[in-house]
Amino acid sequence: MTAGKNKLENSIKDRVIYIMKHIDEDLTEKTISNLEAMLKKDDKKPIKIVISSPGGCAYSGLAIYDAIRNSPVPMEITATGLVASAGLFIYLAGDIRKATSNVTFMSHLSSSETFGKTFEMQIDVKESVRLDKLFLKLLEERTEISWKNRLKYKDFYFNYKIGKKLGVINA
């Protein structure tokens, strides 16, 4: 048995998922596959996730968010290190949200690159605006504050104490 396979089997047995890197399609596939394997083994026992991620692909983050929110079992997520951008949305999907004392969170509106014909770029901008509205809605549903003015023009970094005050950390 390889070390990687043994580590995965232990992770599934212990019901812990680690998200410790940039959010992309490969991480999303592994995370959702592990979640489904855990649910198949036992659809009643809680699952824990540990996250430290600088963010990444918004769509991949939303796929993991949806998988967590649609889980029939309680999901406990612990934030450590930096939890930013798409990583923050994954974190907010948790039913029970904990954090280490030195965690740093960061949220911002979407950013992207676009090129092509003017009409195509307008479509891309509309999609970015749609994502911004979705992210603001999720932030307001899952925390205790209106984020519209806070995120209007900049990245917003905050620590454990502020995360607790804003309802980002709920346990």
ZIKAKA-V401077 format. One record per backbone hydrogen bond with DSSP energy under -0.5 kcal/mol. CO is the residue of the C=O (numbers start at 0). NH is the residue of the N-H. E is the energy in kcal/mol with one decimal. If there is no record, write none. Layout:
BEGIN
co-><CO	CO>
nh-><NH	NH>
e-><E	E>
END
This chain:
BEGIN
co-><1	2	3	4	5	6	7	8	9	10	10	14	16	16	17	18	21	22	23	24	25	26	27	28	29	30	31	32	33	34	35	36	37	46	47	48	49	50	52	54	56	57	58	59	60	61	62	63	64	65	67	73	73	74	74	74	75	76	77	78	80	81	81	82	83	84	84	85	86	87	88	89	90	94	95	95	96	96	97	99	102	103	104	105	106	116	117	118	119	120	121	122	123	124	125	126	127	128	129	130	131	132	133	134	135	136	137	138	144	146	148	154	155	157	158	159	160	161	162	162	163	165	167>
nh-><5	6	7	8	9	10	11	12	13	14	15	47	18	49	19	51	23	56	27	28	29	30	31	32	33	34	35	36	37	38	39	40	41	75	16	77	18	79	83	22	60	61	62	63	64	65	66	67	68	69	70	46	75	76	94	95	48	97	50	99	103	52	83	105	86	87	88	89	90	91	92	92	93	96	76	97	169	170	78	102	159	82	157	84	155	120	121	122	123	124	125	126	127	128	129	130	131	132	133	134	135	136	137	138	139	140	141	142	146	150	151	156	106	104	162	163	164	165	167	168	166	143	169>
e-><-2.3	-2.4	-2.1	-2.6	-2.3	-2.3	-2.5	-2.6	-2.9	-0.8	-2.2	-2.8	-0.5	-2.5	-0.6	-2.6	-0.6	-2.5	-2.3	-2.4	-2.3	-2.9	-2.7	-2.4	-2.6	-2.4	-2.6	-2.4	-2.3	-2.3	-2.3	-1.7	-2.1	-2.6	-2.4	-2.8	-3.1	-2.2	-2.7	-2.8	-2.4	-2.4	-1.9	-2.0	-2.6	-2.7	-2.0	-2.3	-2.8	-2.1	-1.3	-2.1	-0.6	-0.6	-1.7	-2.1	-2.8	-3.0	-2.7	-2.4	-2.8	-1.2	-0.5	-1.6	-2.4	-0.8	-1.3	-1.9	-2.2	-2.5	-0.7	-1.1	-1.7	-0.5	-3.0	-0.6	-1.3	-1.5	-2.2	-1.5	-0.6	-2.7	-2.3	-2.1	-2.8	-2.3	-2.2	-1.7	-2.0	-2.4	-2.3	-2.0	-2.1	-2.3	-2.2	-2.4	-2.5	-2.3	-2.2	-3.0	-2.6	-2.1	-2.5	-2.6	-2.3	-2.2	-2.3	-1.2	-0.5	-2.1	-0.8	-0.6	-2.0	-3.3	-2.8	-2.5	-2.0	-2.4	-1.9	-1.6	-1.0	-2.4	-0.5>
END
